[in-house]
Amino acid sequence: MRPSHYLNCEESAAPFRRFRIATPLGANSCVDISGRASNNPPMPRPDAVRRIKSYSAADGYVYQYYFFEGNRAQRHGRPGGEFTYVVSANRRTAFPFKIFVMQSVLDAWAKQNGRPLTSSEEYAVAKMRLFRAFDEGSVQAPPEGKQPREVLVDESNLEELLGQLGI
């Protein structure tokens, strides 16, 4: 048998059950527990707060950009890390721009150096590649209805990008 402070206080016609929570609160203290779903629908998740940054490129343009997302992906059957930035060259329109870091290059670097790059170091390499793309003038909005443009981090540029980071 349950202690008396766990017994039903009273039955009601509503789809609620009332339970006594404790005798120290008073003889008539009860809690209503709904038997049906909440009438408050879940709120949509708020958008992430993005830090918009600026970069003055060698070509004289000042680009504004922010990191949008990072995913593991494949290009032509080869795995790697895909880093998507949202870029604006005119402060009116923004477009996605992708950096693809090839996994085979990361694996070769890890084998040569005895440790893999951390996720932060991989992100930093992608960001340095974005800066180089700004300086080269290769960051442009994709034509209407086309996939976002992207540049690669591969064996031709990984060591130089890591050198800029002091790694």
C-alpha positions as CSV (number, residue, x, y, z in Angstrom):
1,M,0.0,0.0,0.0
2,R,1.2,3.5,-0.9
3,P,1.7,6.2,1.7
4,S,-1.3,8.5,2.0
5,H,0.4,11.5,0.3
6,Y,0.5,9.5,-3.0
7,L,-3.2,8.7,-3.1
8,N,-5.6,10.5,-5.5
9,C,-7.0,13.7,-4.1
10,E,-10.2,13.4,-6.1
11,E,-11.3,12.4,-9.5
12,S,-12.5,15.1,-11.9
13,A,-14.4,15.0,-15.2
14,A,-11.5,16.6,-17.0
15,P,-8.7,14.4,-18.4
16,F,-6.5,15.3,-15.5
17,R,-5.5,13.3,-12.5
18,R,-4.8,15.0,-9.3
19,F,-2.2,13.7,-6.9
20,R,-1.3,14.9,-3.5
21,I,2.4,15.9,-3.5
22,A,3.2,16.1,0.2
23,T,1.4,16.7,3.4
24,P,3.8,19.5,4.6
25,L,2.3,21.8,2.0
26,G,-1.1,21.5,3.4
27,A,-4.0,19.1,3.6
28,N,-5.5,20.1,0.2
29,S,-2.2,20.4,-1.8
30,C,-2.5,18.7,-5.2
31,V,-0.8,18.7,-8.6
32,D,-2.7,18.4,-11.9
33,I,-1.1,16.1,-14.4
34,S,-2.5,16.3,-17.9
35,G,-3.3,13.0,-19.7
36,R,-3.3,14.6,-23.2
37,A,-0.7,16.2,-25.4
38,S,0.4,19.8,-24.7
39,N,-1.6,22.6,-26.3
40,N,1.7,24.4,-26.8
41,P,3.3,23.2,-30.1
42,P,7.1,23.0,-30.1
43,M,8.8,26.2,-31.2
44,P,10.9,26.1,-34.3
45,R,14.6,26.1,-33.6
46,P,16.0,29.7,-33.9
47,D,18.6,30.4,-36.6
48,A,22.1,30.4,-35.5
49,V,23.7,33.8,-34.8
50,R,26.3,34.3,-37.5
51,R,29.4,36.4,-37.1
52,I,29.8,38.3,-40.4
53,K,33.5,38.9,-41.1
54,S,35.3,41.0,-43.7
55,Y,38.3,40.2,-45.8
56,S,40.2,42.7,-47.9
57,A,41.4,40.8,-50.9
58,A,44.5,41.5,-53.1
59,D,42.2,42.5,-56.0
60,G,40.9,45.4,-53.9
61,Y,37.5,43.9,-53.1
62,V,36.3,43.7,-49.5
63,Y,34.3,40.5,-49.1
64,Q,32.0,39.8,-46.3
65,Y,31.5,36.2,-45.3
66,Y,30.4,33.8,-42.6
67,F,30.8,30.1,-42.0
68,F,27.5,28.3,-42.8
69,E,28.2,24.6,-42.3
70,G,30.6,21.8,-42.5
71,N,29.8,18.3,-43.7
72,R,31.6,15.1,-44.7
73,A,30.9,14.6,-48.4
74,Q,32.3,13.0,-51.6
75,R,33.5,14.4,-54.9
76,H,33.8,11.9,-57.8
77,G,33.7,9.1,-55.3
78,R,36.5,10.6,-53.1
79,P,35.6,11.5,-49.5
80,G,36.5,14.7,-47.8
81,G,35.3,17.7,-45.8
82,E,32.9,20.2,-47.3
83,F,32.9,23.7,-45.8
84,T,30.3,26.1,-46.9
85,Y,30.6,29.8,-46.5
86,V,28.1,32.5,-47.4
87,V,29.9,35.3,-49.2
88,S,29.0,38.8,-50.3
89,A,31.1,41.1,-52.6
90,N,28.6,43.9,-52.8
91,R,26.8,43.9,-49.4
92,R,23.5,43.4,-51.2
93,T,23.5,39.8,-52.4
94,A,25.1,36.8,-50.8
95,F,25.8,33.4,-52.2
96,P,27.2,30.1,-51.0
97,F,30.8,29.2,-51.7
98,K,32.3,25.8,-50.9
99,I,35.8,24.6,-49.9
100,F,36.3,20.8,-50.3
101,V,39.2,19.3,-48.3
102,M,40.1,15.9,-49.8
103,Q,40.4,13.2,-47.2
104,S,43.2,11.4,-49.1
105,V,45.4,14.5,-48.7
106,L,44.6,14.6,-44.9
107,D,45.4,10.9,-44.6
108,A,48.7,11.3,-46.4
109,W,49.6,14.3,-44.2
110,A,48.7,12.3,-41.0
111,K,50.9,9.3,-42.2
112,Q,53.8,11.6,-42.9
113,N,53.5,13.6,-39.6
114,G,52.5,10.9,-37.2
115,R,49.2,12.5,-36.3
116,P,46.0,13.5,-38.0
117,L,44.9,17.2,-38.3
118,T,42.3,18.1,-35.7
119,S,38.9,19.3,-36.9
120,S,39.9,22.8,-35.9
121,E,43.0,22.6,-38.1
122,E,41.0,21.2,-41.0
123,Y,38.6,24.1,-40.6
124,A,41.5,26.6,-40.5
125,V,43.0,25.1,-43.7
126,A,39.6,25.5,-45.4
127,K,39.4,29.1,-44.3
128,M,42.9,29.8,-45.6
129,R,41.8,28.3,-48.9
130,L,38.8,30.7,-48.9
131,F,41.2,33.6,-48.4
132,R,43.4,32.5,-51.3
133,A,40.2,32.2,-53.5
134,F,39.3,35.8,-52.5
135,D,42.9,36.9,-53.5
136,E,42.7,35.1,-56.8
137,G,39.3,36.6,-57.6
138,S,37.8,33.2,-58.1
139,V,34.9,33.8,-55.6
140,Q,31.9,34.7,-57.7
141,A,28.2,34.1,-57.4
142,P,27.0,31.0,-59.3
143,P,24.8,31.5,-62.4
144,E,21.1,31.4,-61.6
145,G,20.0,27.8,-60.9
146,K,23.5,26.4,-60.8
147,Q,25.4,24.7,-57.9
148,P,27.6,26.8,-55.7
149,R,31.2,27.2,-56.9
150,E,33.9,25.5,-54.9
151,V,37.7,25.2,-54.6
152,L,39.8,22.3,-53.4
153,V,42.4,21.7,-50.8
154,D,44.5,19.0,-52.4
155,E,48.1,17.8,-52.5
156,S,49.1,20.9,-54.5
157,N,48.2,23.4,-51.8
158,L,47.9,21.7,-48.4
159,E,51.5,22.2,-47.2
160,E,51.5,25.9,-48.2
161,L,48.2,26.5,-46.4
162,L,49.4,24.7,-43.3
163,G,52.6,26.7,-43.4
164,Q,50.6,29.9,-43.3
165,L,49.1,28.5,-40.1
166,G,52.4,27.5,-38.6
167,I,51.5,23.8,-38.6
